[in-house]
């Protein structure tokens, strides 16, 4: 069974590098107006998650997880949601803690390995469905694959998973995005992350030390002082090592697709584990030369995005 597939994405020729293929869809793509129904669910620890539903009475559900500092209504989320919804699926997009325009109740927020929240969503949503599929973008891709590895053979109604532009190895990817020409992306994330920390500190002044914020220059710095310690990890390295989905791939029993572009400015070399991929029986890896990060724009504006087509093909076709 060929696990490393040579399938190429035909990018718009004027988007001639990974930065353009990343930035253009992020800045100029518009979110599709869809008839979402918002539902708030409580978490076991007394917090909440906001879910957005698209329902048509299907027996099949797709659950879509967003990226770092994203939310359920980002254009890449609504694009994927629309494609599946118009082709017979119910769809659930969800917001991580603190990502739905309202501060969550606990000192913690979200992180790349917080699979307990994804599990809460799956458990809450699964009852009416016979088949459930998971799709994750970037951080959400790491979350999806880690979750698939954790549940192993206990997949139940879960049938397949797709992870797009996923930082399989968190530490090396965090370093890459915070250096050289990529630092513009890291600074954009840091701006909103720091704003959330300030909001959190107002609610939990004894638990969140905002004084250190002025010294935070990289995402790794942020994870060292905030993400790691707030969520029970020693530091950034400990957080990265315990949550990188790369270390969970061998445990995955759910047929899963990893779709990473080779020119993705966010991803390190360790996010393209070809040798490991050849040894895995349940993980398909596709590493097209082009695509950027959560990009994959179509050549014609009216066409669906390549990542949406590939996710749909993988989920709906027999393997």
C-alpha positions in Angstrom: 0.0 0.0 0.0 1.7 3.3 -1.1 1.6 5.6 1.9 3.7 8.4 0.3 1.6 9.7 -2.6 3.1 11.8 -5.4 0.1 14.1 -6.0 0.9 17.6 -7.1 -1.1 20.8 -6.4 -1.4 23.1 -9.5 -1.0 26.5 -7.9 -1.9 29.9 -9.4 1.3 30.9 -11.3 1.4 34.4 -9.9 1.6 32.9 -6.4 5.1 31.9 -7.1 6.4 31.1 -3.5 5.2 29.7 -0.2 4.8 33.2 1.4 2.3 34.3 -1.3 0.6 31.0 -1.2 0.1 31.5 2.5 -0.7 35.2 2.7 -3.1 35.6 -0.2 -5.7 33.1 1.0 -5.4 34.3 4.5 -5.9 38.0 3.7 -8.2 38.0 0.7 -10.3 34.9 1.0 -13.8 35.7 2.3 -15.7 33.5 4.7 -18.8 31.9 3.2 -22.1 32.9 4.7 -23.5 29.6 6.0 -26.5 28.8 8.2 -24.5 28.0 11.3 -26.3 27.3 14.6 -24.3 28.2 17.7 -24.3 25.9 20.7 -22.4 26.3 23.9 -21.4 23.2 25.8 -19.9 22.9 29.2 -16.6 21.1 29.8 -16.0 18.6 32.6 -13.8 21.2 34.5 -16.4 23.9 34.5 -15.4 25.8 31.4 -17.3 26.1 28.0 -16.8 25.5 24.3 -18.7 27.2 21.5 -19.7 25.0 18.6 -21.1 25.9 15.2 -23.4 23.4 13.5 -24.5 22.9 9.9 -27.3 20.2 10.0 -29.3 18.6 7.2 -30.1 15.3 8.9 -27.2 13.3 7.6 -25.9 10.2 9.3 -22.3 11.4 8.6 -20.6 14.2 10.6 -17.4 16.1 9.9 -15.8 17.9 12.9 -13.3 20.6 11.8 -10.7 22.1 14.1 -9.0 25.4 13.4 -5.4 26.7 13.7 -3.5 28.9 16.2 -5.5 32.0 17.0 -8.2 31.0 14.6 -11.8 30.4 15.1 -14.8 28.4 13.7 -15.7 31.1 11.1 -12.3 31.6 9.4 -12.5 31.4 5.6 -10.5 28.2 5.5 -13.0 26.7 8.0 -16.1 27.8 6.2 -14.7 26.8 2.9 -14.1 23.2 4.1 -17.5 23.3 5.9 -19.3 24.4 2.8 -17.8 21.7 0.6 -18.8 18.9 2.9 -22.2 20.4 3.8 -23.2 20.8 0.1 -22.1 17.2 -0.5 -24.3 15.4 2.0 -22.5 15.8 5.4 -23.5 17.5 8.6 -20.7 19.7 9.8 -19.4 20.9 13.2 -16.8 23.6 13.4 -15.7 24.5 17.0 -13.8 27.1 18.9 -11.0 26.4 21.3 -11.2 28.0 24.7 -11.0 31.8 24.4 -11.4 31.8 20.6 -15.1 32.6 20.2 -14.9 36.3 21.1 -15.5 35.6 24.8 -12.9 34.9 27.4 -13.2 31.4 28.9 -13.8 30.8 32.6 -10.5 29.1 33.6 -6.9 30.4 33.8 -6.0 27.9 31.1 -6.9 28.5 27.5 -6.0 26.1 24.6 -2.9 24.4 23.3 -1.6 22.1 20.5 -2.2 19.0 22.5 -5.5 19.7 24.4 -7.2 16.6 23.1 -9.5 16.6 26.2 -11.5 19.4 24.6 -11.6 17.6 21.2 -12.8 14.5 23.0 -15.5 16.5 24.8 -16.7 17.7 21.4 -16.7 14.2 19.9 -18.6 12.7 22.8 -21.2 15.5 22.8 -21.8 15.4 19.1 -21.7 11.7 18.2 -25.0 10.3 19.3 -27.2 10.8 16.2 -24.4 9.8 13.7 -23.2 6.5 12.4 -19.9 7.9 11.0 -17.8 10.7 12.2 -14.7 12.2 10.4 -12.1 14.6 11.8 -10.4 17.4 9.9 -7.8 19.8 11.4 -5.8 22.7 10.2 -2.3 23.5 11.5 -2.5 23.4 15.3 -5.9 21.7 14.8 -4.1 19.1 12.6 -1.7 18.3 15.4 -4.6 18.1 17.8 -6.4 15.7 15.4 -3.5 13.4 14.9 -2.6 13.3 18.6 -6.2 12.4 19.4 -6.2 9.7 16.8 -3.1 8.2 18.3 -4.4 8.4 21.8 -7.6 6.6 21.1 -5.9 3.9 19.1 -8.3 1.0 18.5 -11.0 2.7 20.5 -12.2 4.7 17.5 -15.9 3.8 17.7 -17.8 5.9 15.2 -14.7 7.8 14.1 -13.8 6.6 10.6 -11.1 8.8 9.1 -9.0 11.9 9.9 -7.3 14.6 7.8 -4.6 17.0 9.0 -3.6 19.9 6.8 -0.5 22.0 7.1 0.3 20.3 10.4 3.4 21.0 12.5 4.1 17.4 13.4 7.1 18.4 15.4 6.2 21.4 17.5 9.6 22.6 18.8 11.4 22.8 15.5 8.4 24.4 13.8 8.2 27.0 16.5 11.8 27.8 16.0 11.4 28.0 12.3 8.4 30.4 12.3 10.3 32.7 14.7 13.4 33.2 12.6 14.4 35.0 9.4 11.7 36.0 6.9 9.1 34.0 8.8 9.1 36.2 11.9 6.3 38.3 10.5 4.0 35.4 11.1 5.2 34.8 14.6 4.8 38.4 15.5 1.2 38.4 14.3 0.4 35.4 16.5 2.2 36.9 19.4 0.2 40.1 19.3 -3.1 38.4 19.8 -1.7 35.8 22.2 -0.3 38.6 24.4 -3.6 40.4 24.3 -5.3 37.3 25.6 -2.8 37.0 28.4 -3.5 40.5 29.5 -7.2 39.8 29.6 -6.6 36.6 31.5 -4.4 38.4 34.0 -7.2 40.9 34.7 -9.4 37.9 35.6 -6.7 35.8 37.4 -4.1 38.3 38.7 -2.5 35.8 41.1 -2.0 33.1 38.4 -0.8 35.0 35.3 2.4 37.1 35.5 2.0 39.8 32.9 5.2 41.5 33.8 7.2 39.0 31.8 5.3 39.9 28.6 7.8 42.6 27.6 10.5 40.0 27.4 8.6 37.6 25.1 10.1 37.9 21.6 9.3 34.5 20.1 6.6 31.9 20.2 8.9 29.6 22.1 9.4 32.3 24.7 5.6 32.5 25.0 5.3 28.8 25.4 8.1 28.8 27.9 6.5 31.3 30.2 2.7 30.8 29.6 1.5 27.9 27.5 3.7 25.3 29.1 3.4 26.2 32.8 -0.3 27.2 32.6 -1.2 23.8 31.3 1.0 21.7 33.6 4.2 21.4 31.6 7.6 22.3 32.9 8.5 24.6 30.0 8.2 24.9 26.2 10.4 21.9 25.5 8.4 19.7 27.8 5.2 21.0 26.3 6.4 20.4 22.7 7.8 16.9 23.4 4.6 15.7 25.1 2.2 17.1 22.5 3.9 16.7 19.1 1.7 14.5 17.0 4.8 13.1 15.3 5.2 10.9 18.4 1.7 9.6 18.1 1.6 8.5 14.4 2.6 4.9 15.1 -0.3 4.5 17.4 -2.9 5.6 14.9 -5.5 3.0 13.9 -7.8 5.4 12.1 -7.1 5.9 8.4 -5.5 9.4 8.4 -4.2 11.8 5.8 -1.4 14.3 6.4 -1.3 17.0 3.7 1.8 19.3 4.1 3.3 21.5 1.4 7.0 21.4 1.1 7.2 25.2 0.8 5.1 25.8 3.9 7.0 28.6 5.8 5.7 27.3 9.2 7.0 23.7 9.0 10.4 22.3 9.8 12.0 19.3 8.0 10.8 17.1 10.8 7.2 17.7 9.6 7.9 15.6 6.5 8.8 12.2 8.0 8.9 10.2 4.8 10.9 7.3 6.2 8.4 6.8 9.0 5.5 7.2 6.6 6.6 4.2 4.6 6.4 2.1 7.7 2.9 3.1 8.8 -0.2 1.2 7.7 -2.9 3.7 8.7 -1.3 7.1 7.8 -1.2 8.5 4.3 1.3 11.3 3.7 1.1 13.8 0.8 3.8 16.4 0.5 3.2 18.5 -2.6 5.9 20.9 -3.7 3.6 23.9 -3.4 0.7 25.1 -1.3 2.1 27.3 1.5 0.5 27.1 5.0 -3.2 26.5 4.9 -3.1 27.8 1.4 -3.8 25.6 -1.7 -5.7 28.3 -3.6 -7.4 27.1 -6.8 -6.2 28.5 -10.2 -9.8 29.6 -10.9 -11.5 31.8 -8.3 -14.7 29.9 -8.5 -13.2 26.5 -7.9 -12.9 24.8 -4.5 -9.5 24.8 -2.8 -7.2 21.9 -3.5 -7.1 21.0 0.2 -10.9 20.8 0.4 -10.9 18.5 -2.7 -8.2 16.2 -1.3 -9.9 16.0 2.1 -13.2 15.1 0.5 -11.7 12.5 -1.8 -9.8 10.8 1.1 -12.9 10.7 3.4 -15.4 9.5 0.7 -13.3 7.0 -1.2 -12.5 3.4 -0.3 -8.9 2.9 0.6 
